[in-house]
Amino acid sequence: MRPKQRAITAAAGALAAAMTLSACGLISGSSSSTYQSTTAANGAGSSSDPMSTPSASMMSSSRGGMMEVKDTMLGLILTNPHDMTVYYYTGDKKGSGVSSCMGSCAVAWPPVIAPVRLPAGVKLAGPIGYIVRPNGQHQVTIDGYPIYRYVGDKAPGQTNGNGIGGKWWVVKVKKSASGSGGSTSGNSGSSGSGTGGGW
């Protein structure tokens, strides 16, 4: 083989090797990115506390849907940004950082997803936060309990889920006197209809 041909062959070999290394690097980088995204979605690398407190990006006062307060026969209750009643489940363990409502349960009782905001002056039984569900969704919590809505409620203000199984209850709230818009106060431990449940 003549020197010129040997040089061309060597150059071609070097180019092929470089392309192989580049391809390997791309695959490696892609796998790493996928792993990091999956890890982040599942909450790995976060605080060891299973019950997360709201971060600026999750519970900002300027981001997320606005939760609402509705005056019903059960008293003042919390609704989601679409005015549908929200509930907590006593089958969940307070502050555990996990929801026990999965599968078909979550179909009937869809989780309320962060980020959300609260109207000014609203007081709850405890702090608002979120947990990370197995699918990576951030579910809103109140006082350590994940909150849900009920598919049996077909219109705003309905509370058809309240008391089901003796474990599902509306989230009762009260407005402080310092709240904006001439807020009223409600008894978070009582019900206008005389039924139990709620905080």
N, C-alpha and C positions, 0 to 999 in steps of 0.2 A: 504493500500500500504506500502510495506517495505521501510525502509530508503534508501536503495541502489537504488530502482526503482524510488523513489521520486527525488533523486539527478540526475539520468539520465534524467528524464522528465524535470526538471528545467533547466538542461544544454542545452537540445534540444530547449527549449523555448527561452533561452537567445540567442542561435545561430541564430534562426529564426528571432528574433528581430533585431539582429545586421546586418543580411543580408538585411532585409527590409530597415533599415536606410542607409546602404551602397548604395543600389539600388536607393533610393530617392536622395542621394547626387550626384550620377552619373548623373541622369536625370537632376537635377538642374544645375550641372556644364555644361552639354552638351547644355542645353537651353541658359545658359549665354554666352557660347562661340559662339553659332550661332548668338545670338543677337549682340555680340560685332563685329563679322565679318561682319554682314549685316550693322551695323552702320558705320563701317569703310569704307565699300565699297560705301556707300552713302554719305561719306564726313562728317558725323556728328562728332562733337568734333574738327573740324578743325577751322581755323580762320574764324571770322565772315565776312571777306571780301569774296564775292562770286567769285572773280577773283583771283585764286591762282597763286603765282609765283612759278617757278620751284624749286623743292627741289633737294638736292644732289642725292637722289635716283631716281628721275624722269628724270632729265636733266643733268646727269653727262657727263663730257667731255670724259669719257672712257666707257660709256654704251649707248645702244640704236642705232637704225639705223641712218645712215648718210644721211641727206637731201642733195639734189644736186641742182646746178644752171645750167639751160640750156639756151643756146642762141637760141632764136626762132624769128619768124617774129614779135612777140609781144615785143621783147626785152629780157632781162635776166629775167627768171622766176624761181620760186622755184618748185622743184619736191620732191616727197617722196623718201624713201630709195630704192624704186623699179623703180625710174626714171619716175614715172607717175606724171603729172601736178597736183598741188594742187590749191584750190580755196577758196575764202572767199565769204560769202553771206551777202549782204547788208540788208537782212531781219532780220539778227541777230542784236541785240542791243550791240554796242561796250561796253565792260567792264561789261556786265550784269551778267556774270558767268554762263549763260545757252545758250543752242542751241535751236533755233526754228525749226530746221530740224529734225523731228522725223518720225517714221512710214515709209510710202512709200517714203517719201522724203529722209530718211537716207539710203534706199535701192539704190536709184539712185545716192545719194551723200554720200557715206560712210565717216565717220569721220576719220581723221588722228589721230592715237593713239600714245600716249607717251609710252616710252621715245624715244626721237630723239636727234640728234646732228646736229649742223650746221658746214659747212666747215669754215676754218679759213678765216677771212677777209670779210665775208659776212655781209652786213648791211641790216636791214629790216626797215619797217616803224615804228616799235615799238618793245618792248620786247617780247620774246617768253615765253609762260606759258602754263597752261592747265586748263580745267574745268572738273568737274566730271559729267558724263552723268547719267541718271536714272538707267542704268544697271551697274553702277560702273566703266565703262571704263573712262580712262583719255584722253580727247581729246585735242590735241595741239591747242593753240591759238597764234596768232600774232597780236600785237597791240590791244589786247582785243577782237579780232574776232576769233571764232572757224574756223578751216580750214578743208577742205574736198577734196576728189578726185571725179572724175566723171566716172561713168561706161561706158559712151559713148566714153571715150578715150580707144582705144584698143592697143595702142602702145606708147612707150616712146616718149615724145616730142609733142604729139597731144594736142590740146587745144580746143577740140570740145565743151567744156562747157562754154567757155568764152562768156559772154554777154547774156546767156540764160535768158529770162524773164527780161532782163535789171537789174538783181540782182546778177548774179554769175560772178566773175571775178578772173583771175589768180592773183597770188601773185608775184608782181614784186619786184626785189631786185637789189642791186648793190654791187659790191665788192670794198672794200677800197684799196687804193694803197699799204697799209701795209700788205695786205693779202699774203699768201704764194703761190708759184707756178706761179709768174708773173701774178697776177690777173689783170683783166680789170675792168673798171668802166662802169656802165650802168645807164641811166636816168630812175629812178624808177617812174617818172611821165609821161613818154611818151611811145608811141608804134610805133614800126617800120612799122606796117601795117596801122597806122592811125586810128585804132579803139580805143574806149574808154575803161574805166575800169582799174582796178589795182590801186595800190597805186602810 
